[in-house]
Amino acid sequence: MPAIKFRGVDFLEFDALLSDDERLVRDTTRKFIEENLVPIIEECNRAGRFPRELVQPMAELGYFGASLKGYGCAGMSNVEYGLVMQELERGDSGVRSFVSVQSALVMYPIYAFGSEEQKSLWLPALQKGEKLGCFGLTEPDFGSNPGGMRTRARKVDKRYVLNGEKMWITSGSIADVAIIWAKVEDENDKVRGFIVETDRPGFKADDVHGKWSLRASVTSGLSLQDVHVPECNLLPASSGLRSPLMCLNQARYGIAWGGVGAAMACYDCALQYSLLRKQFRDQPIASHQLVQEKLAWMITEITKAQLLVLQVGRLKDADKVEHQHISMAKRNNVWMALECARMARDILGANGIADDYPIMRHLMNLESVKTYEGTHDIHTLILGSSVTGIDAF
Amino acid sequence: MKILVCMKQVPQKDAPLELNETGTWIREDVSYEVNEPDAYALEEALRQKEKHGGEVVVITAGPARAAQVLREALAKGADRAIHLEDHAFVGLDPFNTAQAFFAAIKDEKFDLIFTGLQSDDYGYAQTGVILAELLGWPHATIIMQIEKSDSGIRVKRELEAGYFQFVDIPLPAVLTIQSGINKLRYATLIGIKQAKNKPLRKVIMPEVQSAIGGNLQKIERLYVPQKAKNTEIIEGPPGEVAKKLVDKLRNEVRVL
């Protein structure tokens, strides 16, 4: 079977909805991923290795904090940023996760809630990839319900003392800086964000081993034991749980585009495979009705997902997007991507489980993507709450 | 150094091609990309500018879609662009294309003009050479390296069988650049953003019409090669069959 090269997916003249610049952003990123990530990703996935060598090139292309303005950031529109996410995840969800965390969960909160000093200190270094970041919200016992977090910040003189455990933290052990969310005891347990340099005494990061998903990105647990930070490390404009949820909204938006990318990779691979693979009377399996049904389902869902996330992006660019819109896009697009990966795996038969093809890696990655940044079910409840006005959680 | 880079938009290398209705060219609804040697020519121009300062201008001739080539070049670092925008440039012969470029740049003073060695679609490798002739400038082809020298430039040409030739050329000059001379850069996101504010001059057909004559190239018919398979059974006594077989292998198939 000859090597299968990604050709892009555009059934409904989706490209006609994009501007020339948006297409250029997409095509450039696609080329970068094809030439730099695709050749090494299966090896990274096998070895459970984060391709750190791509941090510098990605920084130079402007992928970190791409939608932020100033501080060396590219100032891309939300649709352009989304197309970058799509192409990164076409390569690998783990690499896209790394960029999402650096951009939406580390740079964004500093940008949105930070002081001018914090911004000028951290944003240029994070943009250039000289510093890497992680985001500490989830705890071992608090995932979907972050409001229950146990991490506490106590004010002592002009310092805060942080104590707690964070879990499932992307880039935890490679980060130079962590955005830690904690309840501040002197402020009636209000959740606030802190910039915590990871070399401070009492800060520890240990990697999660035995992951069957997102193997090309680092996942860690963080432990903070009496970690002292100066009070200027508090993100001054962070206020309550709403602040980390605003960050998650940024990241979820990117994930909704990423889902399209992973689904495209699986669909295009399965389509090409089905035309080459022959069974029964020397006919390609693409001529079989049951295979065609799968391909038809996939291309329909991918096309719907493209239109959905593009509209969410256009709303976001017009400053009209609401969190339930992003929930709909994240929930739908990751679900459909996972279903596409499973169908593509079926079409590839036994070949679908080997890493000669990208399918099984995407499938396993997407199991995480379906769960993180608001599980599929939690987004269902957000949509339910939005249309009924009644919270079911 | 002020460098002009002539670029062309061509069908993507791995695009599935279909013949048009008249069977004289391919259907236009394929994906397009920058002609590969032209991308190397642009990269070399940007590197020369980074070393010696100056300006990089890009030019293309083609319909509206060809502007994508220029936008990408501007995003990679070219300073400004010239677009000879007309569908008539699709399939125009190299002589007339060079004439049109010549007419469009007559008021400019370049030190160097680069083209890719040849185009991925027609592959004449002539436009740059003819342009040099029209300008009355020296030219060199298949360039693998460019160094500035006291009297102009010293270039390395790729010859056959692994041989290279070094040539000293005075400026101004035209060079046709070989793929692989350097490593291509990607357009950065900031570059794409900045490209929007860079000048792009559109040249319409009437401005260069007088320089162009009738198209010297006409494609009569384009077709997919027919695969033919003939089976012939040679009958008769073994000795004769062997004799005939040897004769066929020697004189018809010519493998003996």
Contacts between the chains, C-beta under 8 A, distances in Angstrom:
chain1	res1	chain2	res2	distance
A	5	B	14	6.8
A	7	B	14	7.5
A	20	B	67	7.4
A	20	B	68	6.4
A	20	B	71	5.9
A	21	B	71	7.5
A	21	B	192	5.8
A	21	B	193	7.8
A	21	B	195	7.9
A	21	B	196	6.9
A	23	B	68	7.7
A	24	B	68	7.3
A	24	B	71	6.1
A	24	B	72	6.1
A	24	B	75	6.3
A	24	B	187	6.6
A	24	B	192	5.5
A	25	B	189	6.6
A	25	B	192	5.8
A	28	B	72	7.8
A	28	B	75	7.8
A	28	B	186	5.5
A	28	B	187	4.8
A	28	B	192	7.3
A	31	B	186	6.7
A	32	B	186	5.3
A	60	B	188	6.5
A	61	B	186	5.7
A	61	B	188	5.1
A	61	B	189	6.3
A	62	B	188	5.0
A	62	B	189	3.4
A	62	B	190	5.2
A	63	B	189	7.1
A	66	B	189	5.4
A	74	B	188	7.5
A	74	B	189	3.6
A	74	B	190	4.8
A	74	B	193	6.1
A	75	B	190	7.8
A	75	B	193	6.1
A	76	B	189	5.6
A	76	B	193	7.1
A	80	B	189	7.4
A	84	B	189	7.5
